[in-house]
Amino acid sequence: MTSEATPTSGPTARRLVLGSQLRRLREAKGISREDAGYSIRGSGSKISRLELGRVGFKERDVADLLTLYGVESDAERNTFLEMVSESNQPGWWHRYGDLVPSWFQDYVGLEESASRIQTYEIQFVPGLLQTYDYARAISAQGRPEATEDEVERRVRLRLQRQKLFNQPRAPRLWAVIEESVLHRPFGGPDVLRGQIEHLLEIVQQPNISLQVVPFELPRPSAEGAFTILRFAEPEIPDIVYLEHLCGALYLDKSEEVELYSKVSHRLAVDARTPEETKKTLDEARKRLL
């Protein structure tokens, strides 16, 4: 057990790793979730949420669980308790908590901790690749009731997320978009042209790949947008993120992730190659001149 995951691991990843380690200790002792829950004045469902990293940890609860699981070494106990403190530190995105729902804050935390991000979009350029003007046009159009300040802060949140790629161990991003995305002029033709020029520039980075699914493909490989998050820490399972109007789904069962992984592979085969995609982007840019 170590508190050092990777240099880019944020509080969300720490919580997931800590929960996974506690689950392994419990299972090694053959203790049920119900009995573990009783020891911390809770229930089996509370233990389940803790082990899945869905809720924050209290130092007293973790200390009691370590005692129940037979962890007596001061050094080992201190490592766990340090991770409790680290996992409870608010992420930078919490200052936008009045604007975005908790389910999306969870996603931003996971995204920050991922080592590989695979995303498929059918309507928009992925948020991690959007320009300021394009992001602003989408934010204003999607929420016409929002004030200017709210729109501006939403855009700042999106641009802050993009700073992932300035880190020493930036994640790899593999994005696939439908060709129709390049024809939806959010904010007008000039904004779309600026967005396409940005894509042509950013795909030069070695850790960013972009592919376009052509119009002529008779049937798409996927019915809706999705993102697969993969992590360097072996304790954290791959997660599929699906967003809908009222919230989001986080899928982490192996069979579910495997299905979406197969779809991702199919999309890579069906889409234009990264080099062909650059030509498609350049043609779309020239069309808007």
N, C-alpha and C positions, 0 to 999 in steps of 0.2 A: 504494500500500500504506500503510495506516495502522493504528496499534495502537488507535485509538479506534473501537470499534464502536458501542455504545450504552451509556448510563450503567448499565444493568442487566445488561450482558453478564458472565457468569461464566466460570470457567476452562473449562467444557465448550465454550461458544461460541467462546472464543479458540482452543481446540485445533482446532475445525472450520474456522474461518476460516484459521488458519495452514496447515493441511493443504491446503485448497483453493488458497491462494496458491502453495504449493510445487508443487502439481500443474500449475498454469498455467505456472509458470516452466519446469518440465521439458518440458511439451508444446511450449512456444514454441521450445525448443532442439532438439526432435526426439529427445530422449534416452529410451530405453526404461526401464521400471521395473527391469529386471534390471541394466542398466548403472548406474543410480542406486544401486541396492542394493549393488552391488559397491564403489562409491566410499565407502560408509559401513560396509564390512565386514559387510554384510547380504545380503538377498535381495530379489527383486522383490515377494514377498508382504509383506515388512516395509515397503517403500515404499507399497504399497497400503494397509496399515493406517494408516500415518502420514498419508497423503493423505485418508483417510476420517475422521481424527480419532479412531480407535478406540483408540489407545495414546498414552502420553505421549511428549514429545520430549526428546532430549538436546541440549544446546547444541552439543557438538562435531559431532554428526550434521548439525544444521541449518547450521552454519558450513561444513562440507565440501560440503553440497548447494548452498549459495549460491555457493561457488567454482566448482563444476561447472557451475552454470547461468549463470555469467558475471556475477553480481551483485558489483560491485567497490566501489560507493559506500559509504563508511563509515556515512553517515546511514541508508541503506536497510538495510544489514546490521544496524545497531544496532536498527532498528525491529523486524526479524524476531526478533532475539535477545531483545529485551524481551518480545515476545509469547511466546517459549519460557518465560520465567520466570513470566509471568502465567498461562499455561495450565497450569503445573505446580503452582500454588498449590492446596492442598487446599480443597475447598468445605466450607461449614459442615456438610453432611450426613455428612462422613467420620467425625465423632465417633460416628455411629450404625452404623459399619461392622461392628461385632460382631453387630448385630441384623438388618441387611438385606443381601441378596446384592448382588454387584457390578453385576448387570444392572439392579437397581432404583436403585442409586446413579447409574448413567448416566442413567436417566430423570429423576431429581430435578434433575440438572445441566442437562439439556435443557429441562425445564419452567421452571427459573429463568431461562433465557435466551430463552424464547419471547416473541413479541409477540402471538400469538393462539393460544388453546388451544380446540380443539373436541373434546368428549368425549361419548360415548354409553354409558350404563350400564343394565343390565337387572336388577341385583339390589340395588345399594346407591345411596345418595346419593353423588355423586362426592366423593373425598377432600378436594378443595379447598373443599367446601361443608359439610363435616361439623362438627357440634358436638363438644365434648369428650366428653359422655356417649355420644353415638351412636358416635363413633370408638372409645371404650373398650369398648363392648359388642361391636362387630365384632372388635376385636383380641383380646378375651378368648375369644370364641366360636370364632374361626378357629384359635386356637392354645391349646387347653386345657392343654397341657403348660407353657406359659410362666409364669414367675414374675410376681408383682405388679410388681416393678421393670421387667421386660422389657415388660410390657403398658403401663406408664406411659410408658416411653421411646418406644415405638412411637407412642403417642398424641401425645407431644410433637413427634416428627418430623412427624407429619401436620399439627399445628397450626402448626409452624414454616413448612411449605410455604405455608400460607395467607397468610403475611406478604408474599407477592408483591403482594397487592393494596394494600399500604400504601406501595408505592414510588412515586416521582414519575411514572415511566412504567410504570404497572401494565399487565400484559397484558390483552387482552380474553378473556373466557371465555364460550363458548357451550356450554351443556350441555343434553343431551336425555336424559330418563330415562323408563323404562316406568312406567305408572301403578301397576303392581304394587309398585314400590318404596315407595309411600306406604301400603302395607298390610302391610309386613313389620315387625312391632314388635320390632326388635332392642333389647334392654335393657328391653322392656316398653312399654306404651301411653304412659306419661308421657315416656319418652325420645324416642319417635317424635313425640309432639306438640311437644316442645321443638325437635326437629329441623325439623319443618315450620314452626314459628313463625320459626325462624332463616332458613329459605329465603324466607319472605315478607318478611323484613327485608332480606336481602342482595340480593335481586333489584331493590331500589330503586337500587342502585349502577348508574351508567350503563354501566360496562364489563362487567357481568355479565348474561347472558341465560339464561333457563331455559324449556324447553318440555317438556311431558308428552305421551307417546304414549298415546292412550286405549286402554282395554281392548278396545273394539269394533273396533279395527283388525284386519281378518281375517288379515293376514300382515305380520310386521315387515319393515322394509326391510333390516335387518342381522341376522345370525345370532348375533352376539356383541358384547361390549363392545369399544370401541376409542377411541383418542385420536389426533387429528391436531395436531401441533405445527408452527406456522409462525413464521418468524423475520424480523426486520427486516433482518438482514444478507443481501445478495443472494448471498453466497458459500455460505450454508448452505441446503441443500435442505429442503423440507417433509419431515417424518418422521411415519410412522404407527406408533403403539405398540400392540402386541397382547400382553397378558399371559396366561400359562397356568400350570398348576400347577408346572411344573418350570423356568420361566424366562420369557423374553419375546422377542418379535420386533420388530426395528426395520426398517421398510420405507422405502426412500428412492428407489426407481426411479420415474421419472415416471409410468409406466403404472399402477403400484400405487397411488401417491398419488392419481392421477386417479380411479381406481375408487372409492376411499374418499371422495373429495371428492364424487363423484356420489351416493353413498349418503347422505352428510351432507345434501346438498341435498334428497334424497327424504325424509329424516327431518324436515327443517324444514317440508316441505309437508304431510306426514302428521300431524305432531304438532299439538297445540293451540298457538295463538299465545301469546306471552308474557303478554298480558293475560288470555286465557282460562285460561292456566296458573295465574295468581294466584287466580282463582276456584276452580279445582280444588284448589289448596293450602288455601284457606280452608275449603272444604267438608270436606276431609280432617281439618283441625284441629278443626273443630266436631264431627266424628264421634267424636273421641277425648276430648271434654270429659266 
